[in-house]
Amino acid sequence: MSGRTAVTRPSVRARFGGLPRAYWYLWGGTLVNRLGTMVQPFFAFYLTGRRGLSITAVGLVLTMFGAGALFSQLLSGWLTDRVGRRVTLTGGMFATGTAMLLLGYSSSVPAIAACMLLLGLAMDICRPASSALIADVVPPQQRVKAFGLLFWAVNIGFTGGVLTGGWLARGSILWLFWIDALTCAAFGLMVWFAVPEPHRQAVGHLPDGRFSTVLRDRVMVGFVLVTLAYGVVYLQSLITLPLCM
């Protein structure tokens, strides 16, 4: 007999099973929402090609989007702890869809810039609320698997959304805005009706629940700065690269 030890691979049920139903509604809603993410990857193309904006104007408009996105997740974290996960996530999805439609029908630079600011502020509200929901409904020993599977949904959906969006953009690009808005609404409604609000203590009763506490954590601050530097480089694929192309 060989001295090697047989490696037992986990079954499909072990890999994907055991997670609560509320999680799978959240997973399915995320997939649907990401499949509808058809506008963001084509911002630069849309603004220069369909709206005829100059490179300088596009830079200004995208800066407004970045300014909104800078505060989006901070706002979401604050709302998630104070008004609840479901309200924050559903509200963020409907706000994103509304801002997307307003952007699609805006033609002047000031209106487009204002819509981009609102869109940036609303678009990432779902992220902290979704993460908090997973932490609430999934047992600690299964959270690594739950977050890993959620990233699958994000990446699979985004890939499908970009491919479909590129094909649809050859016709009426307004379709992209409507599909994005409708999938946002579908995700928000799915969470509102299918995912219960977890029972939790009020934030005021929880220790270390302030941003100042996080800022005193040197490891966390260092991680945030490294992530910021990575994000600045990564986002050039959505901004600088399309403008060069």
C-alpha positions in Angstrom: 0.0 0.0 0.0 1.1 3.5 -0.6 2.0 5.7 2.3 0.0 8.6 0.9 -3.1 9.7 2.7 -6.2 10.0 0.5 -7.5 13.5 0.1 -11.2 13.8 0.7 -12.7 16.6 -1.4 -15.7 18.4 0.0 -19.0 17.6 -1.6 -21.1 20.1 -3.4 -23.5 20.2 -0.5 -20.6 20.9 1.9 -19.4 23.7 -0.3 -22.7 25.4 -1.0 -25.2 24.0 1.6 -25.9 24.9 5.2 -26.5 28.6 4.6 -29.8 30.2 5.7 -32.5 31.0 3.2 -32.2 34.7 3.9 -28.6 34.6 2.7 -29.6 33.0 -0.6 -32.1 35.7 -1.3 -29.4 38.3 -0.7 -27.1 36.3 -2.9 -29.7 36.1 -5.7 -30.5 39.8 -5.4 -26.8 40.7 -5.7 -26.4 38.5 -8.8 -29.5 40.1 -10.5 -28.3 43.6 -9.5 -24.8 43.0 -10.9 -26.1 41.5 -14.1 -27.8 44.9 -14.6 -24.6 46.9 -14.0 -24.3 48.1 -17.6 -23.7 51.8 -17.3 -20.8 52.3 -14.9 -18.1 50.6 -17.1 -19.1 52.8 -20.1 -19.3 56.2 -18.3 -16.3 57.7 -20.2 -17.6 56.3 -23.6 -21.1 57.5 -22.9 -20.0 61.0 -21.8 -17.7 61.6 -24.8 -19.6 59.7 -27.5 -23.3 60.2 -26.8 -23.2 63.5 -24.8 -20.2 65.1 -26.7 -18.4 66.2 -23.5 -14.8 67.3 -23.7 -12.1 65.4 -21.9 -11.9 68.2 -19.3 -15.7 68.1 -18.7 -15.6 64.3 -18.4 -12.8 64.6 -15.8 -15.0 67.0 -13.8 -18.1 64.8 -14.1 -16.2 61.7 -13.0 -14.7 63.7 -10.1 -18.2 64.4 -8.9 -19.0 60.7 -9.1 -15.9 59.9 -7.1 -16.7 62.6 -4.5 -20.1 61.0 -3.9 -18.6 57.5 -3.8 -16.1 58.7 -1.2 -18.8 59.2 1.4 -21.3 56.5 0.2 -20.1 53.7 2.3 -19.5 55.9 5.4 -23.1 57.0 5.1 -24.2 53.5 4.6 -22.4 52.2 7.7 -24.0 55.0 9.8 -27.5 54.3 8.4 -27.1 50.5 8.7 -26.5 50.7 12.4 -29.2 53.3 13.1 -32.2 52.7 10.8 -31.6 49.0 10.0 -30.1 46.8 7.3 -33.2 46.3 5.2 -34.2 50.0 5.1 -30.6 51.1 4.2 -30.1 48.4 1.5 -33.6 48.9 -0.1 -33.4 52.7 0.1 -29.9 52.6 -1.4 -31.0 50.5 -4.3 -34.0 52.7 -5.1 -31.9 55.8 -4.8 -29.3 54.3 -7.2 -32.0 53.4 -9.7 -33.5 56.9 -9.5 -30.1 58.6 -10.0 -29.4 56.3 -12.9 -32.5 57.3 -14.8 -32.0 61.0 -14.0 -28.5 60.7 -15.5 -29.8 58.9 -18.6 -32.2 61.8 -19.4 -29.8 64.6 -18.4 -28.0 66.5 -21.2 -26.4 69.6 -19.8 -23.0 69.4 -18.0 -24.3 70.8 -14.6 -27.3 68.3 -14.6 -25.0 65.4 -15.5 -22.5 66.4 -12.8 -25.2 66.7 -10.2 -26.7 63.3 -11.2 -23.2 61.7 -11.1 -22.7 63.1 -7.6 -26.0 61.6 -6.4 -25.2 58.3 -8.2 -21.8 58.1 -6.5 -23.4 58.7 -3.1 -26.1 56.1 -3.6 -24.4 53.3 -5.6 -22.3 51.8 -2.8 -24.8 52.1 0.0 -25.7 48.5 -0.5 -22.2 47.2 0.3 -21.9 47.8 4.1 -25.6 46.9 4.5 -25.2 43.6 2.7 -22.1 42.7 4.7 -23.8 43.5 8.0 -26.8 41.4 6.9 -24.5 38.4 6.2 -22.8 38.8 9.5 -26.2 38.9 11.2 -27.9 35.9 9.5 -24.9 33.6 8.9 -23.2 31.7 11.8 -19.5 32.8 12.4 -18.1 29.4 11.2 -19.8 29.8 7.8 -19.1 33.5 7.1 -15.9 32.9 5.0 -17.9 30.6 2.7 -20.8 33.1 2.6 -18.7 36.1 1.7 -16.7 34.0 -0.9 -19.9 32.9 -2.6 -21.2 36.5 -2.6 -18.1 37.6 -4.4 -18.8 34.9 -7.0 -22.2 36.5 -7.5 -20.7 40.0 -7.9 -18.0 38.9 -10.4 -20.3 36.6 -12.4 -23.0 39.2 -12.6 -20.6 42.1 -13.4 -19.0 40.0 -16.2 -22.4 39.2 -17.7 -23.6 42.8 -17.3 -20.6 44.3 -19.1 -20.9 41.8 -22.0 -24.6 42.4 -22.4 -24.2 46.2 -22.0 -21.6 46.4 -24.7 -23.9 44.6 -27.1 -27.0 46.7 -26.2 -25.0 50.0 -26.4 -24.8 49.5 -30.2 -28.5 50.4 -30.3 -30.2 52.7 -27.8 -27.9 53.3 -24.8 -30.9 54.4 -22.8 -31.8 50.8 -22.4 -28.7 50.3 -20.2 -30.0 53.0 -17.8 -33.4 51.4 -17.5 -32.1 47.9 -17.1 -29.7 49.1 -14.4 -32.5 50.9 -12.6 -34.9 48.0 -12.8 -32.4 45.5 -11.5 -31.7 47.9 -8.6 -35.4 48.0 -7.8 -35.6 44.2 -8.0 -32.8 43.7 -5.6 -34.3 46.2 -3.2 -37.7 44.6 -3.3 -36.2 41.1 -2.8 -34.4 42.2 0.3 -37.4 44.1 1.7 -39.9 41.2 1.3 -37.7 38.1 1.7 -34.9 39.1 4.1 -36.1 39.7 7.7 -34.5 42.5 9.7 -32.2 40.7 12.3 -32.7 41.2 16.0 -29.9 43.2 17.4 -29.0 45.5 20.3 -29.2 49.2 19.8 -25.9 50.7 18.7 -25.7 52.8 21.8 -25.4 49.7 23.9 -22.6 48.3 21.8 -19.0 49.0 22.8 -16.6 50.6 20.3 -19.2 51.5 17.7 -17.7 54.8 16.5 -15.5 55.8 13.6 -13.0 57.3 16.0 -12.5 53.8 17.5 -11.5 52.5 14.0 -9.2 55.4 13.4 -7.3 54.5 16.6 -6.6 51.1 15.2 -3.2 51.5 13.4 -3.5 48.2 11.6 -6.9 49.1 10.2 -5.8 52.6 9.2 -2.8 51.1 7.4 -5.0 48.6 5.6 -7.4 51.4 4.5 -4.5 53.5 3.1 -3.1 50.5 1.2 -6.7 49.8 -0.1 -7.0 53.4 -1.1 -3.8 53.3 -3.1 -4.9 50.2 -4.8 -8.3 51.7 -5.6 -6.8 54.8 -7.2 -4.8 52.6 -9.6 -7.5 50.1 -10.3 -10.2 52.7 -11.1 -8.0 54.0 -13.9 -9.3 51.0 -15.9 -12.7 52.7 -15.8 -11.6 56.3 -16.2 -8.2 56.9 -17.8 -8.1 53.8 -20.0 -11.5 54.4 -21.8 -10.5 58.1 -22.4 -7.3 57.0 -24.0 -9.1 54.4 -26.1 
